[in-house]
Amino acid sequence: MSFTKTRLLILFLIGINTYINAQNTSPNKFDKQTFSMYREPSYITFAGGIGNIENLIFEANIIPYYLLSINQESRWGIELSPQVILRMYNIYSLPVRTPSFMPRATVFYQFRKNKTNADYNDIFGYLTLCHHSNGQEDSFFNADSSTVNVNSGNFSTNMIEGGVFLSRPNRFNPYSVHYLKLSSVYHFQHIDELENKMGDLRFFADIQTTVDLTKTLEYLNIRVSHQNKKSAILNFSSRIGWIAGPLSDADNIDVKRLIFKHTISYKPTFMSDVTFFVQYYYGQDYYNIYFARQLNVLRFGITAKASSVF
């Protein structure tokens, strides 16, 4: 195993260890319920999936969170995350090519506090500063000066993301919660080769519903036999995005500007922190220099909601 692969493996193990240790923290119920659903989860896919993606061993999103300043009485918070996305290719030597390094810092403010009223909304505003690069420094283009050098070409961009996030209990099911996030992302600084090619401005709407199946069935007077006190959790989430602004290979109204993702996940009662998921993704490839490709893929894997390290 090469030195680079060894470092990547160590980073992967550190991320997993951070997640496991984070489960020992005990933020109040409000933090667990709302902050954890706001965050993007860590995941590992089984191979690459079904669609127009390379033959992979796995894709992994390693994203621990470090919450620096918040307590039960504070409305402000600062959060850091050293996110890394890896794809290991199922070819000779099993290379991990050009990982996405995406460190970020987020400042958020809580507009409402849900302390006593179960029907009261939780509403947050947030602002994130993020860097995205692939750790390479060779020419962006291959020798033909037209095709992109995806193996070792330089990719780097800085972006700012802002939006609002809210949650609300389901009025008809006390064991179900709805979540909504509206956000926009602007790439304010990037290498010259990305000008009008990737799309600097984009808008997103994320909708999510989480259902405690075990308690819901009991609420409906349906008997459920389980040998432990853990609940089965079902989650549905959808993301719709639109790439705005100049995009050299797309018209103003073009399917190439669309980003769509739908995920169904299920955590059985016998699993503590791991959840199984199936996901459909269509849109611009998010893996750094591969952005010029439109992905259309169905994939399967395991995911875990990363908690904060206080």
Backbone as numpy.savetxt, mean C-alpha at the origin, in Angstrom:
# Nx Ny Nz CAx CAy CAz Cx Cy Cz
25.25 -16.53 -2.83 24.40 -15.33 -2.83 25.29 -14.09 -2.83
24.98 -13.13 -3.72 25.80 -11.93 -3.82 25.59 -11.03 -2.61
26.52 -10.05 -2.44 26.43 -9.13 -1.32 25.17 -8.31 -1.39
24.77 -7.90 -2.62 23.55 -7.10 -2.78 22.32 -7.89 -2.35
22.25 -9.16 -2.75 21.11 -9.99 -2.38 21.08 -10.22 -0.87
22.27 -10.37 -0.28 22.35 -10.56 1.16 21.78 -9.35 1.89
22.15 -8.15 1.42 21.63 -6.94 2.05 20.12 -6.84 1.91
19.60 -7.22 0.73 18.16 -7.17 0.52 17.44 -8.17 1.43
18.03 -9.35 1.60 17.43 -10.33 2.48 17.42 -9.84 3.92
18.52 -9.22 4.35 18.58 -8.67 5.71 17.52 -7.60 5.89
17.37 -6.72 4.88 16.35 -5.67 4.95 14.96 -6.27 5.06
14.72 -7.32 4.29 13.43 -7.98 4.33 13.14 -8.55 5.71
14.13 -9.22 6.29 13.95 -9.81 7.61 13.74 -8.75 8.68
14.46 -7.63 8.56 14.28 -6.54 9.51 12.86 -6.00 9.44
12.35 -5.86 8.20 10.99 -5.35 8.05 9.97 -6.28 8.67
10.13 -7.60 8.44 9.21 -8.56 9.03 9.32 -8.55 10.55
10.56 -8.48 11.06 10.76 -8.45 12.50 10.15 -7.20 13.12
10.27 -6.07 12.41 9.67 -4.83 12.90 8.16 -4.98 13.02
7.58 -5.61 12.02 6.13 -5.79 12.06 5.72 -6.67 13.24
6.45 -7.79 13.42 6.09 -8.72 14.50 6.23 -8.04 15.85
7.35 -7.32 16.06 7.55 -6.64 17.34 6.50 -5.57 17.57
6.04 -4.96 16.46 5.06 -3.88 16.60 3.74 -4.38 17.16
3.46 -5.68 16.97 2.21 -6.20 17.49 2.14 -6.17 19.01
3.30 -6.04 19.66 3.32 -6.02 21.12 2.96 -4.66 21.68
2.87 -3.63 20.83 2.48 -2.32 21.32 0.99 -2.30 21.57
0.54 -1.38 22.41 -0.87 -1.36 22.78 -1.42 0.05 22.70
-1.54 0.62 21.50 -2.20 1.89 21.38 -3.67 1.74 21.71
-4.33 2.84 21.99 -5.74 2.72 22.35 -6.54 2.20 21.17
-7.76 1.77 21.45 -8.58 1.11 20.43 -8.78 1.99 19.22
-8.95 3.28 19.46 -9.16 4.23 18.37 -7.98 4.20 17.40
-6.75 4.22 17.91 -5.57 4.19 17.06 -5.52 2.92 16.23
-5.78 1.78 16.85 -5.74 0.52 16.15 -6.74 0.50 15.00
-7.93 0.95 15.28 -9.01 0.83 14.31 -8.83 1.78 13.14
-8.45 3.00 13.40 -8.43 4.01 12.36 -7.07 4.13 11.68
-6.00 4.27 12.44 -4.69 4.46 11.84 -4.26 3.25 11.01
-4.54 2.05 11.51 -4.10 0.86 10.78 -4.81 0.72 9.45
-6.05 1.16 9.35 -6.78 1.06 8.09 -6.35 2.15 7.12
-5.80 3.24 7.63 -5.30 4.31 6.78 -4.05 3.89 6.03
-3.27 3.02 6.62 -1.96 2.68 6.07 -2.05 1.63 4.97
-1.07 1.69 4.08 -0.88 0.64 3.09 -0.28 -0.58 3.78
-0.78 -1.79 3.53 -0.27 -2.96 4.25 0.98 -3.55 3.60
1.76 -4.26 4.39 2.83 -5.10 3.85 2.20 -6.34 3.23
2.83 -6.87 2.17 2.28 -8.07 1.54 3.37 -8.84 0.81
3.08 -10.10 0.51 3.91 -10.94 -0.34 2.96 -11.68 -1.28
3.23 -11.63 -2.57 2.40 -12.36 -3.53 2.99 -13.74 -3.80
2.11 -14.66 -4.20 2.55 -15.97 -4.64 2.83 -15.88 -6.14
4.11 -15.90 -6.51 4.53 -15.69 -7.89 4.08 -14.30 -8.35
3.95 -14.10 -9.65 3.61 -12.77 -10.14 2.13 -12.55 -10.32
1.42 -13.64 -10.58 0.01 -13.52 -10.83 -0.35 -13.92 -12.24
-1.59 -13.68 -12.61 -2.10 -14.02 -13.93 -2.28 -12.73 -14.71
-1.53 -12.55 -15.79 -1.62 -11.33 -16.58 -0.29 -10.99 -17.23
-0.15 -9.74 -17.63 1.02 -9.32 -18.39 2.15 -8.85 -17.47
2.59 -9.73 -16.60 3.71 -9.44 -15.72 4.71 -10.58 -15.86
5.99 -10.27 -15.60 7.02 -11.28 -15.74 6.78 -12.45 -14.78
7.46 -13.55 -15.06 7.39 -14.73 -14.20 8.19 -14.45 -12.93
7.51 -14.26 -11.82 8.15 -13.89 -10.57 8.11 -15.04 -9.57
9.08 -15.04 -8.64 8.99 -15.88 -7.45 8.03 -15.23 -6.47
8.17 -13.93 -6.29 7.25 -13.17 -5.43 7.43 -11.69 -5.68
6.45 -10.91 -5.26 6.57 -9.48 -5.10 6.28 -9.18 -3.64
7.10 -8.35 -3.02 6.93 -8.04 -1.60 6.91 -6.54 -1.40
5.99 -6.09 -0.58 5.91 -4.70 -0.16 6.23 -4.67 1.33
7.41 -4.14 1.69 7.86 -4.10 3.08 7.68 -2.68 3.59
6.74 -2.48 4.50 6.40 -1.11 4.87 6.05 -1.00 6.36
7.08 -1.00 7.22 6.85 -0.72 8.64 6.60 0.77 8.85
5.96 1.11 9.97 5.64 2.50 10.28 6.20 2.88 11.65
6.67 4.11 11.74 7.21 4.64 12.99 6.44 5.91 13.35
5.56 5.79 14.32 4.74 6.92 14.75 5.48 7.66 15.85
5.87 8.90 15.57 6.80 9.60 16.44 6.13 10.38 17.55
5.01 11.01 17.28 4.45 11.90 18.32 2.94 11.90 18.27
2.37 11.08 19.09 0.93 11.11 19.26 0.58 10.46 20.59
-0.46 10.93 21.23 -1.00 10.28 22.42 -2.51 10.39 22.37
-3.15 9.89 23.36 -4.61 9.82 23.34 -5.27 11.19 23.28
-4.58 12.20 23.76 -5.17 13.53 23.80 -4.71 14.42 22.65
-3.78 13.96 21.83 -3.22 14.80 20.77 -3.97 14.60 19.46
-4.11 15.68 18.71 -4.72 15.61 17.39 -3.67 15.55 16.28
-2.42 15.81 16.58 -1.36 15.84 15.60 -0.53 14.56 15.67
0.04 14.17 14.56 0.93 13.03 14.54 1.94 13.15 13.41
3.11 12.55 13.61 4.16 12.49 12.59 4.56 11.04 12.42
4.62 10.58 11.20 4.89 9.18 10.94 5.94 9.04 9.84
6.88 8.11 10.04 7.93 7.82 9.07 7.80 6.37 8.60
8.16 6.13 7.34 8.13 4.76 6.82 9.21 4.58 5.76
10.10 3.59 5.91 11.12 3.28 4.91 10.63 2.20 3.95
9.61 2.48 3.17 8.98 1.48 2.32 9.92 0.98 1.23
9.88 -0.34 0.97 10.63 -0.96 -0.11 9.73 -1.98 -0.79
9.70 -1.95 -2.14 8.99 -2.96 -2.92 10.02 -3.77 -3.70
9.89 -5.11 -3.62 10.85 -6.01 -4.27 10.13 -6.95 -5.22
10.76 -7.23 -6.35 10.30 -8.30 -7.24 11.46 -9.25 -7.49
11.29 -10.52 -7.13 12.29 -11.54 -7.41 11.85 -12.31 -8.64
12.71 -12.31 -9.66 12.36 -12.89 -10.95 12.69 -14.38 -10.99
11.80 -15.14 -11.59 11.97 -16.59 -11.69 12.78 -16.93 -12.94
14.03 -16.49 -12.96 14.97 -16.78 -14.03 16.29 -17.18 -13.40
17.27 -17.46 -14.20 18.57 -17.90 -13.70 19.13 -16.91 -12.68
19.58 -17.41 -11.56 20.16 -16.69 -10.42 19.11 -15.97 -9.57
17.84 -16.04 -9.97 16.75 -15.46 -9.19 17.04 -14.02 -8.77
17.25 -13.13 -9.72 17.63 -11.75 -9.36 16.47 -10.94 -8.79
16.81 -10.00 -7.91 15.88 -8.97 -7.46 16.30 -7.69 -8.17
15.55 -7.33 -9.20 15.97 -6.22 -10.06 15.37 -4.89 -9.63
16.21 -3.91 -9.55 15.85 -2.50 -9.30 14.69 -2.34 -8.32
14.89 -2.68 -7.05 13.81 -2.48 -6.06 13.37 -1.01 -6.00
12.14 -0.81 -5.60 11.62 0.53 -5.39 11.88 0.94 -3.94
12.68 1.98 -3.75 12.92 2.55 -2.43 12.05 3.79 -2.28
11.16 3.77 -1.29 10.14 4.81 -1.19 10.01 5.34 0.24
11.06 5.91 0.82 10.95 6.48 2.17 9.99 7.66 2.17
9.26 7.81 3.28 8.26 8.87 3.34 8.07 9.38 4.75
7.60 10.61 4.84 7.27 11.22 6.12 5.88 11.84 6.00
5.03 11.59 7.00 3.64 12.03 6.97 3.31 12.83 8.22
2.65 13.95 8.01 2.08 14.74 9.12 0.56 14.68 8.97
-0.14 14.33 10.04 -1.59 14.24 9.94 -2.25 14.94 11.12
-3.50 15.33 10.91 -4.27 16.04 11.92 -5.65 15.42 12.01
-6.11 15.18 13.21 -7.41 14.58 13.45 -8.45 15.67 13.69
-9.42 15.77 12.80 -10.44 16.80 12.91 -11.52 16.44 13.92
-11.80 15.15 14.04 -12.83 14.72 14.98 -12.30 13.55 15.79
-12.77 13.45 17.01 -12.39 12.34 17.88 -13.61 11.49 18.19
-13.46 10.20 17.98 -14.55 9.27 18.23 -14.34 8.63 19.59
-14.98 9.20 20.63 -14.76 8.69 21.98 -15.96 7.94 22.55
-17.14 8.47 22.32 -18.31 7.86 22.97 -19.41 7.48 22.00
-19.56 8.21 20.92 -20.67 7.98 20.00 -20.25 7.02 18.89
-20.86 5.87 18.82 -20.47 4.85 17.84 -20.76 5.29 16.41
-21.67 6.27 16.24 -22.02 6.73 14.90 -21.20 7.95 14.47
-20.24 8.33 15.25 -19.50 9.55 14.98 -18.34 9.27 14.03
-18.17 10.11 13.04 -17.09 9.92 12.06 -15.72 10.20 12.66
-14.73 9.46 12.19 -13.33 9.81 12.42 -12.83 10.45 11.13
-12.30 11.67 11.21 -11.86 12.38 10.02 -10.44 12.90 10.24
-9.58 12.65 9.27 -8.19 13.06 9.32 -7.81 13.81 8.05
-6.88 14.73 8.17 -6.21 15.31 7.02 -4.74 14.95 7.13
-4.08 14.75 6.01 -2.67 14.37 6.06 -1.90 14.95 4.89
-0.59 15.05 5.08 0.33 15.53 4.05 1.58 14.68 4.11
1.97 14.10 2.98 3.11 13.18 2.92 4.14 13.66 1.92
5.40 13.62 2.32 6.53 13.88 1.43 7.22 12.55 1.17
7.38 12.18 -0.10 7.88 10.85 -0.45 8.93 10.93 -1.55
9.93 10.08 -1.44 10.95 9.91 -2.47 10.79 8.51 -3.06
11.00 8.39 -4.38 10.90 7.09 -5.04 12.06 6.95 -6.02
12.91 5.97 -5.79 14.03 5.72 -6.69 14.34 4.24 -6.73
15.23 3.85 -7.65 15.56 2.43 -7.80 17.02 2.11 -7.49
17.79 3.08 -7.01 19.17 2.81 -6.62 20.13 2.59 -7.76
19.74 2.94 -8.98 20.60 2.74 -10.15 21.10 4.09 -10.67
22.20 4.06 -11.45 22.76 5.32 -11.94 23.19 5.25 -13.41
22.87 4.16 -14.11 23.20 4.09 -15.53 22.21 4.92 -16.35
22.46 5.00 -17.64 21.62 5.79 -18.53 20.18 5.30 -18.50
19.25 6.25 -18.56 17.83 5.92 -18.55 17.45 5.09 -19.77
18.07 5.39 -20.91 17.77 4.70 -22.16 18.86 3.68 -22.49
18.46 2.69 -23.27 19.44 1.74 -23.80 20.24 2.39 -24.92
21.15 1.62 -25.51 22.05 2.16 -26.54 21.29 2.68 -27.76
20.07 2.18 -27.99 19.29 2.65 -29.14 18.65 4.01 -28.89
18.79 4.55 -27.68 18.29 5.88 -27.31 16.78 6.01 -27.36
16.07 4.89 -27.44 14.61 4.96 -27.50 13.94 4.05 -26.47
14.48 2.85 -26.26 13.89 1.94 -25.28 14.49 2.20 -23.90
13.67 1.98 -22.86 14.08 2.28 -21.49 14.95 1.15 -20.94
16.01 1.52 -20.26 16.94 0.57 -19.64 16.37 0.14 -18.29
15.51 -0.89 -18.30 14.83 -1.30 -17.07 15.75 -2.08 -16.13
16.88 -2.57 -16.62 17.76 -3.37 -15.76 18.65 -2.53 -14.86
19.14 -1.40 -15.38 20.07 -0.59 -14.57 19.93 0.90 -14.79
18.85 1.32 -15.44 18.64 2.73 -15.71 18.25 3.52 -14.48
18.66 4.77 -14.43 18.37 5.64 -13.30 16.90 6.06 -13.29
16.27 5.97 -12.11 14.90 6.44 -11.91 14.83 7.14 -10.57
14.32 8.36 -10.56 14.21 9.10 -9.31 13.14 10.17 -9.42
12.29 10.26 -8.40 11.26 11.29 -8.37 10.92 11.61 -6.91
10.54 12.85 -6.68 10.07 13.29 -5.36 8.63 13.76 -5.51
7.80 13.40 -4.55 6.38 13.72 -4.68 5.81 14.16 -3.34
4.69 14.84 -3.42 3.94 15.24 -2.24 2.51 14.73 -2.40
1.98 14.18 -1.33 0.62 13.63 -1.34 -0.18 14.26 -0.21
-1.40 14.63 -0.51 -2.27 15.20 0.50 -3.68 14.68 0.34
-4.41 14.63 1.45 -5.78 14.16 1.34 -6.49 14.10 2.67
-7.68 13.52 2.64 -8.49 13.33 3.84 -8.86 11.86 3.93
-9.03 11.42 5.17 -9.35 10.02 5.43 -10.42 9.97 6.52
-11.46 9.18 6.30 -12.52 9.11 7.30 -13.02 7.68 7.43
-13.56 7.40 8.60 -14.17 6.09 8.85 -15.52 6.30 9.53
-16.39 5.33 9.30 -17.72 5.42 9.90 -18.28 4.01 10.08
-18.81 3.70 11.27 -19.42 2.38 11.47 -20.63 2.18 10.57
-20.86 0.95 10.19 -22.04 0.59 9.41 -23.27 0.70 10.30
-24.25 1.47 9.90 -25.45 1.69 10.72 -26.27 0.41 10.88
-26.13 -0.53 9.93 -26.95 -1.73 9.96 -26.21 -2.93 10.54
-24.90 -2.78 10.74 -24.10 -3.87 11.30 -23.05 -3.28 12.23
-23.18 -3.43 13.52 -22.22 -2.83 14.46 -20.82 -3.41 14.36
-20.66 -4.49 13.61 -19.35 -5.13 13.48 -18.77 -4.94 12.08
-19.17 -3.86 11.44 -18.64 -3.51 10.13 -18.33 -2.01 10.10
-17.22 -1.64 9.46 -16.79 -0.25 9.38 -16.46 0.10 7.93
-16.89 1.29 7.50 -16.58 1.80 6.17 -15.46 2.84 6.27
-14.58 2.85 5.26 -13.48 3.80 5.21 -13.43 4.45 3.83
-13.07 5.72 3.82 -12.95 6.47 2.57 -11.72 7.36 2.64
-10.91 7.34 1.59 -9.77 8.24 1.49 -9.78 8.92 0.13
-9.70 10.24 0.14 -9.60 11.04 -1.08 -8.24 11.73 -1.05
-7.47 11.58 -2.12 -6.10 12.09 -2.10 -5.65 12.50 -3.49
-4.59 13.28 -3.52 -3.93 13.65 -4.77 -2.42 13.59 -4.57
-1.70 13.29 -5.64 -0.25 13.15 -5.61 0.34 14.03 -6.71
1.38 14.77 -6.35 2.05 15.61 -7.33 3.56 15.35 -7.29
4.12 14.96 -8.42 5.57 14.74 -8.56 6.21 16.08 -8.90
6.76 16.72 -7.89 7.25 18.09 -8.07 8.70 18.15 -8.54
9.44 17.05 -8.45 10.84 17.04 -8.88 11.21 15.63 -9.32
11.78 15.51 -10.51 12.18 14.19 -11.01 13.27 14.36 -12.06
13.85 13.25 -12.47 14.88 13.31 -13.52 14.24 13.79 -14.82
15.05 14.40 -15.67 14.53 15.02 -16.89 13.83 14.02 -17.80
14.30 12.77 -17.81 13.74 11.76 -18.72 12.28 11.43 -18.41
11.79 11.78 -17.22 10.40 11.49 -16.86 9.42 12.58 -17.26
9.93 13.67 -17.79 9.08 14.80 -18.15 8.02 14.39 -19.17
6.75 14.58 -18.80 5.60 14.27 -19.65 5.47 12.78 -20.00
6.21 11.92 -19.31 6.15 10.49 -19.62 5.43 9.67 -18.56
5.53 10.08 -17.29 4.95 9.29 -16.21 3.63 9.89 -15.70
3.47 11.19 -15.81 2.29 11.85 -15.29 2.55 12.41 -13.91
2.69 13.74 -13.82 3.09 14.35 -12.55 1.95 14.47 -11.55
0.72 14.59 -12.02 -0.42 14.82 -11.13 -1.42 13.69 -11.25
-1.87 13.20 -10.12 -2.87 12.13 -10.13 -3.81 12.25 -8.93
-5.03 11.74 -9.11 -6.06 11.81 -8.09 -6.56 10.40 -7.77
-6.88 10.17 -6.48 -7.29 8.83 -6.05 -8.50 8.90 -5.12
-9.31 7.86 -5.21 -10.39 7.62 -4.26 -10.28 6.17 -3.81
-10.14 5.96 -2.49 -10.04 4.62 -1.92 -11.24 4.36 -1.04
-11.90 3.24 -1.28 -13.08 2.85 -0.50 -12.81 1.47 0.10
-13.15 1.32 1.37 -12.85 0.06 2.05 -13.95 -0.27 3.05
-14.28 -1.55 3.15 -15.24 -2.03 4.14 -14.65 -3.25 4.84
-14.66 -3.22 6.17 -14.16 -4.33 6.97 -15.31 -4.92 7.78
-15.44 -6.24 7.74 -16.53 -6.94 8.42 -15.95 -8.01 9.33
-16.34 -7.97 10.60 -16.04 -9.06 11.53 -17.09 -10.14 11.30
-16.72 -11.17 10.53 -17.69 -12.19 10.13 -18.23 -12.96 11.33
-17.36 -13.32 12.23 -17.77 -14.13 13.38 -18.82 -13.41 14.21
-18.55 -12.15 14.56 -19.48 -11.40 15.39 -20.74 -11.02 14.61
-20.59 -10.81 13.30 -21.77 -10.48 12.49 -22.74 -11.65 12.46
-22.22 -12.87 12.27 -23.08 -14.05 12.25 -23.74 -14.26 13.61
-23.00 -14.03 14.67 -23.60 -14.14 16.01 -24.66 -13.07 16.22
-24.42 -11.87 15.68 -25.39 -10.78 15.78 -26.69 -11.14 15.06
-26.57 -11.93 13.99 -27.73 -12.38 13.22 -28.31 -13.68 13.76
-27.83 -14.08 14.95 -28.31 -15.30 15.61 -28.01 -16.56 14.80
-26.89 -16.52 14.08 -26.41 -17.70 13.36 -25.27 -18.31 14.15
-25.42 -19.55 14.52 -24.41 -20.19 15.35 -23.12 -20.41 14.59
-22.03 -20.06 15.24 -20.71 -20.25 14.65 -19.86 -21.03 15.64
-19.31 -22.14 15.17 -18.46 -22.96 16.04 -17.00 -22.65 15.77
-16.32 -22.11 16.76 -14.89 -21.88 16.65 -14.26 -22.11 18.01
-13.08 -22.67 17.99 -12.44 -23.14 19.21 -11.62 -22.06 19.92
-11.47 -20.91 19.29 -10.76 -19.82 19.95 -11.61 -18.57 19.90
-11.14 -17.53 20.57 -11.91 -16.30 20.67 -11.63 -15.32 19.53
-10.80 -15.72 18.58 -10.47 -14.83 17.48 -11.59 -14.81 16.45
-11.71 -13.69 15.77 -12.76 -13.52 14.77 -12.22 -13.68 13.36
-13.06 -14.13 12.48 -12.75 -14.14 11.05 -13.08 -12.75 10.49
-12.14 -12.17 9.76 -12.30 -10.81 9.24 -12.31 -10.83 7.72
-13.31 -10.19 7.14 -13.42 -10.06 5.68 -13.28 -8.58 5.32
-12.50 -8.30 4.29 -12.23 -6.92 3.90 -12.37 -6.77 2.39
-13.06 -5.70 1.98 -13.18 -5.34 0.57 -12.61 -3.94 0.39
-11.74 -3.76 -0.58 -11.19 -2.43 -0.82 -11.04 -2.19 -2.31
-11.30 -0.95 -2.72 -11.17 -0.55 -4.11 -10.45 0.78 -4.20
-9.60 0.91 -5.20 -8.93 2.19 -5.48 -9.18 2.56 -6.93
-9.61 3.80 -7.13 -9.79 4.35 -8.48 -8.91 5.58 -8.58
-8.06 5.62 -9.60 -7.16 6.75 -9.78 -7.15 7.25 -11.20
-6.74 8.49 -11.36 -6.68 9.11 -12.68 -5.40 9.93 -12.78
-4.63 9.68 -13.84 -3.39 10.42 -14.09 -3.74 11.65 -14.92
-3.54 12.83 -14.34 -3.89 14.08 -15.01 -2.64 14.74 -15.57
-2.85 15.80 -16.34 -1.71 16.56 -16.86 -1.10 15.91 -18.09
-0.02 16.50 -18.60 0.63 16.00 -19.82 1.12 14.57 -19.67
0.80 13.75 -20.67 1.26 12.37 -20.74 1.47 12.05 -22.22
2.71 11.88 -22.60 3.09 11.89 -24.03 2.40 10.81 -24.86
2.11 9.66 -24.28 1.55 8.57 -25.08 0.06 8.36 -24.80
-0.63 9.38 -24.27 -2.05 9.23 -23.96 -2.81 10.50 -24.30
-4.07 10.33 -24.75 -4.95 11.46 -24.99 -5.48 11.99 -23.66
-6.19 13.12 -23.72 -6.75 13.70 -22.50 -7.72 12.74 -21.81
-8.52 12.04 -22.60 -9.39 10.98 -22.07 -8.89 9.68 -22.67
-8.23 8.89 -21.84 -7.57 7.68 -22.34 -7.51 6.66 -21.22
-7.75 5.40 -21.56 -7.73 4.34 -20.55 -6.34 4.19 -19.94
-5.31 4.68 -20.62 -3.96 4.62 -20.07 -3.80 5.49 -18.83
-4.71 6.42 -18.64 -4.65 7.28 -17.46 -5.36 6.66 -16.25
-6.09 5.60 -16.48 -6.88 4.99 -15.41 -6.03 4.06 -14.55
-6.26 4.12 -13.25 -5.68 3.18 -12.30 -6.83 2.58 -11.50
-6.90 1.25 -11.47 -7.97 0.58 -10.74 -7.41 -0.62 -10.00
-7.78 -0.76 -8.75 -7.35 -1.90 -7.95 -8.49 -2.33 -7.04
-8.77 -3.62 -7.04 -9.80 -4.16 -6.14 -9.22 -5.36 -5.41
-9.37 -5.38 -4.09 -8.78 -6.41 -3.25 -9.83 -7.00 -2.32
-9.85 -8.31 -2.25 -10.67 -9.03 -1.26 -9.71 -9.80 -0.37
-9.80 -9.58 0.93 -8.91 -10.28 1.85 -9.72 -10.96 2.95
-9.15 -12.04 3.47 -9.84 -12.83 4.48 -8.84 -13.32 5.52
-9.13 -13.02 6.78 -8.30 -13.52 7.87 -9.10 -14.56 8.64
-8.72 -15.85 8.53 -9.46 -16.89 9.25 -9.17 -16.85 10.74
-9.97 -17.54 11.48 -9.84 -17.50 12.94 -8.54 -18.13 13.44
-7.96 -19.03 12.65 -6.75 -19.72 13.12 -5.47 -18.93 12.82
-5.60 -17.78 12.15 -4.43 -16.95 11.86 -4.44 -15.73 12.78
-3.27 -15.38 13.30 -3.17 -14.26 14.22 -2.98 -12.94 13.50
-1.97 -12.85 12.64 -1.63 -11.57 12.01 -1.66 -11.62 10.48
-1.75 -12.80 9.91 -1.64 -12.96 8.47 -3.01 -13.11 7.83
-3.19 -12.45 6.70 -4.44 -12.45 5.96 -4.19 -12.89 4.53
-5.07 -13.68 3.97 -4.97 -14.09 2.57 -5.73 -13.09 1.71
-5.21 -12.82 0.51 -5.91 -11.87 -0.35 -5.84 -12.28 -1.81
-6.82 -11.80 -2.56 -6.83 -11.86 -4.01 -7.04 -10.44 -4.50
-6.30 -10.05 -5.54 -6.33 -8.66 -5.98 -6.26 -8.57 -7.50
-7.08 -7.67 -8.03 -6.99 -7.33 -9.46 -6.45 -5.92 -9.58
-5.45 -5.75 -10.46 -4.86 -4.43 -10.67 -4.79 -4.13 -12.15
-5.24 -2.92 -12.49 -5.07 -2.40 -13.84 -4.53 -0.98 -13.75
-3.51 -0.69 -14.54 -3.00 0.67 -14.58 -1.50 0.71 -14.77
-0.96 1.91 -14.65 0.47 2.13 -14.80 1.26 1.29 -13.79
2.33 0.65 -14.27 3.16 -0.14 -13.36 3.81 0.79 -12.34
3.69 0.46 -11.07 4.18 1.29 -9.96 5.62 0.95 -9.58
6.25 0.00 -10.30 7.58 -0.48 -9.93 8.65 0.35 -10.63
8.88 1.53 -10.10 9.89 2.50 -10.55 9.98 2.62 -12.08
11.10 2.22 -12.68 11.36 2.51 -14.08 10.48 1.72 -15.04
9.68 0.81 -14.53 8.75 0.04 -15.36 7.45 0.81 -15.61
7.38 2.06 -15.27 6.14 2.84 -15.31 5.51 2.91 -16.69
6.30 2.72 -17.75 5.77 2.86 -19.11 4.83 1.71 -19.48
4.77 0.68 -18.67 3.93 -0.46 -18.98 2.59 -0.37 -18.26
1.52 -0.81 -18.93 0.20 -0.93 -18.32 0.03 -2.35 -17.80
-0.10 -2.48 -16.49 -0.33 -3.80 -15.90 -1.81 -4.16 -15.94
-2.07 -5.43 -16.19 -3.42 -5.98 -16.14 -3.28 -7.37 -15.52
-3.40 -7.46 -14.20 -2.97 -8.68 -13.53 -3.90 -9.04 -12.36
-4.11 -10.34 -12.20 -4.82 -10.90 -11.05 -3.80 -11.68 -10.23
-3.73 -11.41 -8.92 -2.70 -12.05 -8.12 -3.24 -12.44 -6.75
-2.46 -13.31 -6.10 -2.84 -13.87 -4.81 -1.65 -13.76 -3.86
-1.94 -13.66 -2.56 -0.84 -13.57 -1.61 -1.31 -13.49 -0.19
-0.39 -13.10 0.68 -0.69 -12.89 2.09 -0.32 -11.46 2.45
-1.04 -10.91 3.38 -0.82 -9.53 3.77 -0.93 -9.40 5.27
-0.38 -8.34 5.80 -0.46 -8.07 7.23 -0.50 -6.58 7.44
-1.44 -6.12 8.25 -1.52 -4.71 8.56 -0.40 -4.34 9.51
0.47 -3.45 9.09 1.62 -3.07 9.91 1.19 -2.08 10.99
1.55 -2.36 12.22 1.28 -1.45 13.32 2.45 -0.50 13.51
2.25 0.51 14.34 3.29 1.50 14.57 4.31 1.00 15.58
5.51 1.53 15.46 6.54 1.34 16.47 6.65 2.63 17.25
6.35 2.61 18.53 6.30 3.83 19.33 7.64 4.06 20.02
